[in-house]
Amino acid sequence: MVDRGDIQTVVISEAIKSVIAKYTIAATGFVGLILIGRSGRLLTKFKSANQIPERFITRHVKLQGFVRSIDEVGNLKIEHQRLIHLPYLNNHTKSLNVSLAGVILKEGGVNYLKSNFMSEKVWFRLMNRIDSNSLDCIILHKPSFWKLIVNVNEEVVKRGLGLPKKVNENDAIWARFMKRLNRAEGIAIKKRVGVWKIEELTLFEKLSDYIPANPFSRYLKKRSS
């Protein structure tokens, strides 16, 4: 006859082994994640453009961060955030200097950026390293859970607040991106917004085009100016 105490001992022993096995697997996975993260972008926090590996630039990797400030020429100061937040790691507040890839900002462009993206969380896709301190990026922003992701570079051009900039890059991703910017420019031209806005002629200006040159027509033009 099997002793009830022996059965309980076996059950408890198996339960302990199961718990130990689960924690061992979890710990192994966590250590593996740490090792992978330290060699990639999971746990690394970039504080300057020259810290970003060249392979990240050539592969156009997407990073995330918060817009901390925007300067007078439209460069965004973005504090890079790790994909996995670990509180025990040292957190630096130094920001990356990021400009809108493929875009020349025009009148109203900087104000638009400051009004809509200050302190916002964004994704920034690495397109080019300008120098040791600056990056050209595609900025992606999701205003809320229910709204679609906004391509900020494209939106600026679509609103007529910027123009596509010629880029000498033999790269398929760059080529597709520039096509999107050119389409956005076409929309801005069609809608006549931003730099493409055409001032409506006043009634006097319209009439004066059909009136022969005489003192009265000159008077109308003078009144309309």
Helices and strands as residue ranges (DSSP letters): H 4-39, G 49-51, H 54-58, E 62-70, E 76-81, E 96-100, E 103-105, H 109-117, E 121-129, E 134-141, E 150-151, H 152-158, E 162-164, H 172-191, G 194-196, H 203-208, H 215-224
